[in-house]
Amino acid sequence: MNTGLDVGSTTAKIVRLESGIITASKVVPSHRWKELLEDGNKRDIIETIVSTGYFRRTVPHTAAITEITAASLGVKYYIPDAQVIVDVGGQDTKVIDLRNNTFLINDKCSAGTGAFLELAAHYFDIPVESLGKLHTRARRCALINNTCGVFAISEMISQLVGGYTMEEVICGIHQAFARRIAQMLPPVETVVLIGGTVLNTGIVESFESIHGSTVVVPPSPQTVNALGAALYGKKLRPEI
């Protein structure tokens, strides 16, 4: 069995492959990553574990690979002709151009990371999972210009004082997020978005409207890197 383990800054993900078929996947908070390996360890099996993510070298692994390699393999499993991948993580966002094997990374201060959305959700005292639903209720979007998360919060407060609703400010947050990512992108017609953050429909809609490209979100976007790690394991030991 080939197992991919993606332990990021916020969540840990696992994907198991048997004969090239996904047989199991799971997501837990990063500090509970050990739970992901418990079921496999109870079985009499030969297992190859390939790790990726921030903590890839601190968890059990047969091999460790970068998130860039994992994302490329995982996306191609679903979308063989993918050109550009945007991997939105908790602490950074990576833009991977598969056409020339180049990539860009922004930092955690930017409005284009999951941490920024966590900060905004915390300010409104709502679960981050609620942001997408609230986005759909907005009749207009407040303008949030700042790309630094800390200063963007001050801007959010100013817009609320100015009469915008919470939903309209959230819409503005999503648009600021999308603009920051769009600035990183090369010219391309189709973009693949991955990472748990893209489960937020407000982010996807904002990105489509701002960048103007066709956006593709693969199945289970949060576990794509774990899948890529498992696929790398299959290359190492194709017999299992």
C-alpha positions, 0 to 999 in steps of 0.5 A: 500500500502506498500512503501519502501524508501531508502535514501542513501548518494547520491540517494533516491529510492522508491518502492511501492507494492500493493498486493505484486506486484511492482507498482511503483519505482523511483530514485532521488538525495537524497536531493530531497527525498520528491518528492518520497512521493508526488504521494502517498500522493495525493491518498486516501490510507492506506500506510505503509512506511518502510525506510532504508539507511543513512537517514532512521530515518530522513524521514517519516516512519512507521518503519526503518530497516538497509540496511543489512535487506533491501538488504537481503529481496530485493535480495531474491524477485528476487533470493530466493537461493542467498548466498552472496550479495555485496551492493555497495553504495556511501560511503561504500560497504557491503558484506552480507553472507546469509548463516551464517547471517554475513556481512563486510563493507569497508569505503569511503576511499577505492577504492571499493565505488561509491565515488571512481568512482565519484572522478575518473569521476570528474578528467576526467571531464566526467559523472560517467555514461560514465565510463562503455562505456569508459571501453569497448574501452580499449585495455589494463588496466593500473595497479592501485594498491592503494586501497585508493581513494585519492592516486589512483588518483595520480597513475592514473596521473602517468599512464597517463604520462606513456602513457596509455589512459584515457580508459585504466586508467578507465579500471584499476580503475574498476579492482582496484575497483573489487580487493578491493571488491573481498578481502572482499568476502568469498569463494562462487560460485555465488555473487549477486551485487546490488546498482546503481554502478553495472549499470556500466558494467565495474565494473561487467566485472572486478569483474567477471574476478578477482573473478572468480565467477558467478555474478548475477545482479538483475533487477533494482539493484539500487532499491533493498533495497527500495524493501526490505523495502517495503517487510518488510512493507508487513510483518508488515501489510500483509493486505495492 
